[in-house]
Amino acid sequence: MAISPVNFPYPSPIVTAVRAIQEANKTVADVAQNVAENGAQGLVEDVVTLKQAELAVKANAEVIRTAAELEDEVIDILA
């Protein structure tokens, strides 16, 4: 799924977070490929990389949640 650019003066936090989640998903796929090709060789590094990807997804999901809440609050204020 491609994200089209948004013409705001600043990058949208939601778009930025979605891109970061997509990158984390790619990292997981790359690690899975590495494990499939090399087995346990480099497994410690792979586990650390997977944990970093997991934390990146969790953090960016929270960014999306918070940005959506803030947007709702702004709409309520302007209404």
C-alpha positions as CSV (number, residue, x, y, z in Angstrom):
1,M,0.0,0.0,0.0
2,A,1.5,3.3,-1.1
3,I,1.1,6.4,0.9
4,S,0.6,9.5,-1.2
5,P,2.4,12.7,-0.2
6,V,0.5,15.3,1.7
7,N,0.9,19.0,1.0
8,F,1.1,20.3,4.5
9,P,3.8,22.7,5.7
10,Y,5.0,19.9,8.0
11,P,4.9,16.2,7.6
12,S,1.8,14.5,9.0
13,P,2.6,12.5,12.1
14,I,0.2,9.8,11.0
15,V,1.9,9.4,7.6
16,T,5.3,9.4,9.2
17,A,4.3,6.8,11.7
18,V,2.7,4.6,9.0
19,R,5.9,4.7,7.0
20,A,7.9,3.8,10.1
21,I,5.6,0.8,10.7
22,Q,6.0,-0.3,7.0
23,E,9.8,-0.1,7.5
24,A,9.6,-2.2,10.6
25,N,7.5,-4.8,8.7
26,K,10.1,-4.9,6.0
27,T,12.8,-5.4,8.7
28,V,10.9,-8.4,10.1
29,A,10.6,-9.9,6.6
30,D,14.4,-9.3,6.0
31,V,15.2,-11.0,9.3
32,A,12.9,-14.0,8.5
33,Q,14.6,-14.3,5.2
34,N,18.0,-14.2,6.9
35,V,17.0,-16.9,9.4
36,A,15.6,-19.1,6.6
37,E,18.9,-18.8,4.7
38,N,21.4,-18.9,7.5
39,G,19.7,-20.8,10.4
40,A,21.0,-20.0,13.8
41,Q,24.0,-18.2,12.5
42,G,23.6,-14.6,13.7
43,L,20.5,-15.5,15.7
44,V,21.3,-13.1,18.6
45,E,21.5,-10.1,16.2
46,D,18.3,-11.2,14.5
47,V,16.5,-11.4,17.8
48,V,17.7,-7.9,18.8
49,T,16.6,-6.6,15.4
50,L,13.1,-8.2,15.8
51,K,12.8,-6.7,19.2
52,Q,13.7,-3.2,17.8
53,A,11.1,-3.6,15.0
54,E,8.5,-4.6,17.6
55,L,9.2,-1.6,19.7
56,A,9.1,0.7,16.6
57,V,5.7,-0.6,15.7
58,K,4.3,-0.2,19.2
59,A,5.7,3.4,19.5
60,N,4.4,4.4,16.1
61,A,1.0,2.9,16.7
62,E,0.9,5.1,19.8
63,V,1.9,8.1,17.6
64,I,-1.0,7.4,15.3
65,R,-3.4,6.9,18.2
66,T,-2.3,10.2,19.8
67,A,-2.4,12.2,16.5
68,A,-6.0,10.9,15.9
69,E,-7.0,12.0,19.4
70,L,-5.5,15.4,18.9
71,E,-7.3,15.8,15.5
72,D,-10.6,14.9,17.2
73,E,-9.9,17.5,19.9
74,V,-9.1,20.2,17.4
75,I,-12.3,19.4,15.5
76,D,-14.3,19.7,18.8
77,I,-12.6,23.0,19.6
78,L,-13.4,24.4,16.1
79,A,-17.0,23.2,16.1
